[in-house]
Amino acid sequence: MTKADIVSEISKGTGIDKQTVLASVESFMEIVKGSLAEGENVYLRGFGSFIVKKRAQKTARNISKNTTIIIPEHNIPSFKPARVFLNQVSNNNK
Protein backbone atom coordinates (compact mmCIF):
# COMPACT_ATOMS: atom_id res chain seq x y z
CA MET A 1 0.00 0.00 0.00
CA THR A 2 1.38 3.40 -0.98
CA LYS A 3 0.81 6.85 0.47
CA ALA A 4 -1.64 7.57 -2.37
CA ASP A 5 -3.59 4.40 -1.47
CA ILE A 6 -3.73 5.45 2.18
CA VAL A 7 -4.98 8.91 1.21
CA SER A 8 -7.65 7.38 -1.03
CA GLU A 9 -8.86 5.00 1.69
CA ILE A 10 -9.06 7.76 4.31
CA SER A 11 -10.82 10.03 1.84
CA LYS A 12 -13.41 7.34 1.01
CA GLY A 13 -13.96 6.47 4.66
CA THR A 14 -14.34 10.02 5.95
CA GLY A 15 -15.71 11.94 2.98
CA ILE A 16 -12.90 14.50 3.26
CA ASP A 17 -11.33 15.62 -0.03
CA LYS A 18 -8.02 14.02 -1.00
CA GLN A 19 -6.01 17.26 -0.87
CA THR A 20 -6.91 17.82 2.79
CA VAL A 21 -6.18 14.19 3.68
CA LEU A 22 -2.86 14.32 1.81
CA ALA A 23 -1.87 17.47 3.72
CA SER A 24 -2.77 15.77 7.01
CA VAL A 25 -0.83 12.59 6.21
CA GLU A 26 2.25 14.54 5.10
CA SER A 27 2.02 16.75 8.19
CA PHE A 28 1.87 13.63 10.40
CA MET A 29 4.95 12.18 8.70
CA GLU A 30 6.89 15.46 9.08
CA ILE A 31 6.04 15.64 12.79
CA VAL A 32 7.17 12.04 13.35
CA LYS A 33 10.42 12.61 11.41
CA GLY A 34 11.09 15.85 13.26
CA SER A 35 10.49 14.26 16.65
CA LEU A 36 12.80 11.34 15.86
CA ALA A 37 15.47 13.71 14.55
CA GLU A 38 15.38 15.49 17.92
CA GLY A 39 15.71 12.17 19.74
CA GLU A 40 12.10 12.03 20.94
CA ASN A 41 10.13 8.81 20.59
CA VAL A 42 6.55 8.84 19.24
CA TYR A 43 4.01 6.57 20.94
CA LEU A 44 0.68 5.70 19.28
CA ARG A 45 -1.41 3.59 21.66
CA GLY A 46 -2.83 0.50 19.97
CA PHE A 47 -0.58 0.94 16.92
CA GLY A 48 3.06 1.10 17.98
CA SER A 49 6.04 3.28 18.75
CA PHE A 50 8.49 5.05 16.49
CA ILE A 51 11.71 4.97 18.47
CA VAL A 52 15.33 6.03 18.08
CA LYS A 53 17.88 3.25 18.60
CA LYS A 54 21.58 3.80 19.25
CA ARG A 55 24.06 1.70 17.35
CA ALA A 56 27.41 1.31 19.09
CA GLN A 57 30.71 2.00 17.37
CA LYS A 58 32.02 -1.03 15.52
CA THR A 59 34.87 -2.16 13.31
CA ALA A 60 34.03 -3.29 9.79
CA ARG A 61 36.07 -4.57 6.89
CA ASN A 62 36.28 -3.25 3.35
CA ILE A 63 37.01 -6.52 1.60
CA SER A 64 37.73 -4.95 -1.80
CA LYS A 65 40.65 -2.94 -0.34
CA ASN A 66 41.38 -5.40 2.50
CA THR A 67 41.24 -2.66 5.12
CA THR A 68 39.34 -2.13 8.34
CA ILE A 69 37.20 0.90 8.99
CA ILE A 70 35.55 2.19 12.13
CA ILE A 71 31.85 2.92 11.91
CA PRO A 72 31.05 5.56 14.54
CA GLU A 73 28.18 5.37 17.02
CA HIS A 74 24.95 6.52 15.36
CA ASN A 75 21.18 6.62 15.79
CA ILE A 76 18.63 4.87 13.58
CA PRO A 77 14.84 5.14 13.50
CA SER A 78 12.85 2.02 14.31
CA PHE A 79 9.22 0.96 14.66
CA LYS A 80 7.99 -1.30 17.44
CA PRO A 81 4.39 -2.48 16.89
CA ALA A 82 1.95 -2.61 19.80
CA ARG A 83 0.95 -6.01 21.19
CA VAL A 84 -2.65 -5.52 19.93
CA PHE A 85 -1.31 -4.78 16.44
CA LEU A 86 0.99 -7.83 16.52
CA ASN A 87 -1.87 -10.09 17.61
CA GLN A 88 -4.13 -8.75 14.85
CA VAL A 89 -1.50 -9.36 12.16
CA SER A 90 -0.57 -12.83 13.46
CA ASN A 91 -4.25 -13.91 13.68
CA ASN A 92 -4.86 -12.85 10.07
CA ASN A 93 -1.97 -15.00 8.82
CA LYS A 94 -3.35 -18.23 10.30
C-alpha positions in Angstrom: 0.0 0.0 0.0 1.4 3.4 -1.0 0.8 6.9 0.5 -1.6 7.6 -2.4 -3.6 4.4 -1.5 -3.7 5.4 2.2 -5.0 8.9 1.2 -7.7 7.4 -1.0 -8.9 5.0 1.7 -9.1 7.8 4.3 -10.8 10.0 1.8 -13.4 7.3 1.0 -14.0 6.5 4.7 -14.3 10.0 6.0 -15.7 11.9 3.0 -12.9 14.5 3.3 -11.3 15.6 0.0 -8.0 14.0 -1.0 -6.0 17.3 -0.9 -6.9 17.8 2.8 -6.2 14.2 3.7 -2.9 14.3 1.8 -1.9 17.5 3.7 -2.8 15.8 7.0 -0.8 12.6 6.2 2.2 14.5 5.1 2.0 16.8 8.2 1.9 13.6 10.4 5.0 12.2 8.7 6.9 15.5 9.1 6.0 15.6 12.8 7.2 12.0 13.3 10.4 12.6 11.4 11.1 15.9 13.3 10.5 14.3 16.7 12.8 11.3 15.9 15.5 13.7 14.5 15.4 15.5 17.9 15.7 12.2 19.7 12.1 12.0 20.9 10.1 8.8 20.6 6.6 8.8 19.2 4.0 6.6 20.9 0.7 5.7 19.3 -1.4 3.6 21.7 -2.8 0.5 20.0 -0.6 0.9 16.9 3.1 1.1 18.0 6.0 3.3 18.7 8.5 5.1 16.5 11.7 5.0 18.5 15.3 6.0 18.1 17.9 3.2 18.6 21.6 3.8 19.2 24.1 1.7 17.4 27.4 1.3 19.1 30.7 2.0 17.4 32.0 -1.0 15.5 34.9 -2.2 13.3 34.0 -3.3 9.8 36.1 -4.6 6.9 36.3 -3.2 3.4 37.0 -6.5 1.6 37.7 -5.0 -1.8 40.6 -2.9 -0.3 41.4 -5.4 2.5 41.2 -2.7 5.1 39.3 -2.1 8.3 37.2 0.9 9.0 35.6 2.2 12.1 31.8 2.9 11.9 31.0 5.6 14.5 28.2 5.4 17.0 25.0 6.5 15.4 21.2 6.6 15.8 18.6 4.9 13.6 14.8 5.1 13.5 12.9 2.0 14.3 9.2 1.0 14.7 8.0 -1.3 17.4 4.4 -2.5 16.9 2.0 -2.6 19.8 0.9 -6.0 21.2 -2.6 -5.5 19.9 -1.3 -4.8 16.4 1.0 -7.8 16.5 -1.9 -10.1 17.6 -4.1 -8.8 14.8 -1.5 -9.4 12.2 -0.6 -12.8 13.5 -4.2 -13.9 13.7 -4.9 -12.8 10.1 -2.0 -15.0 8.8 -3.3 -18.2 10.3 
